Amino acid sequence: MNKPDNKNLLWKYAGLATQFLIGIGLFLFIGLKIDKWLKLNTPVAVWVLPSLFIAAVMIKIIKDTAQKK
C-alpha cells in the first residue's frame, strides 16, 4: 500500500474544514433571514438548518472514509 503524502492530506482536510465553516455560516445566515421573514420569536431555522447541514456532512464523511468491500 502507498502511504498518502502528508501535505496532500493536510490540504484535503484544510479544504474540508473551510467548506464546513463556510457552510455553517451560510446556513446560519439563511436561518436568520427565514426566522426574520416568518417573524418567529424562537429561532427555529437558525437551529434546524445548520443541524441538518452538520448531519449531512457527517454522513458524507462517514461514507467517504468507510472501507470499501
N, C-alpha and C positions, 0 to 999 in steps of 0.2 A: 504494500500500500504506500502511496505517496503521501507524505505529510504536507498539509497545506502551508503555504508561506504565511508567516505571522503578519506581515504588512497587508496582505490581501484580506486576512480575517479582520484586522483592525479596521480597514476601510469598509468592509462589509457591515460590521456591527456599528460603526460610526454612522453610516448611512441609514441603517435601520433605526438607530436611536433618534436621528434627526427627523426621519419620517414620522416616528412615533410622537415626538414632541410637537411637531407642526400639526399633525392630525388631531391631537388632543386640543391644542389651541384653537384650531379651526372649528371643531365640534363644540367647544365651549362658546365661541363667538356666535355660532349659528344658534345654539341653545338659548343664549341671552336674547338674541333677536326674536326667536319664536316665543319665548316667555313674555317679552315686552309686547309683541304683536297680539298675543292672546290675552294680555292683561292678567296674567296669573300672579297671585300673591306668593305661591310656593314655586320655587324654581325647578319645575319638573323636567323640562327639556335640558336644562344645564346638567342635571344628574344623569338622565337617561341616555342622551346622545354620546357623551364621552364614555359611559359604561359599555354601551354597545360597541363602540369603536375598540376599546381595550379588549373586550371579549373576542371580537373578530380577529384582531391582531394576534392574540394569544393562540387562537385556534390555528391561524395560518402558520405561526412559528412552530407549533407542535407538529403540524402536518409536514412542514418543510424539513424538520430535523429528525423526524421519525426514521428508523431504519427501514430501508426498502427490503421487501421479501423477494 
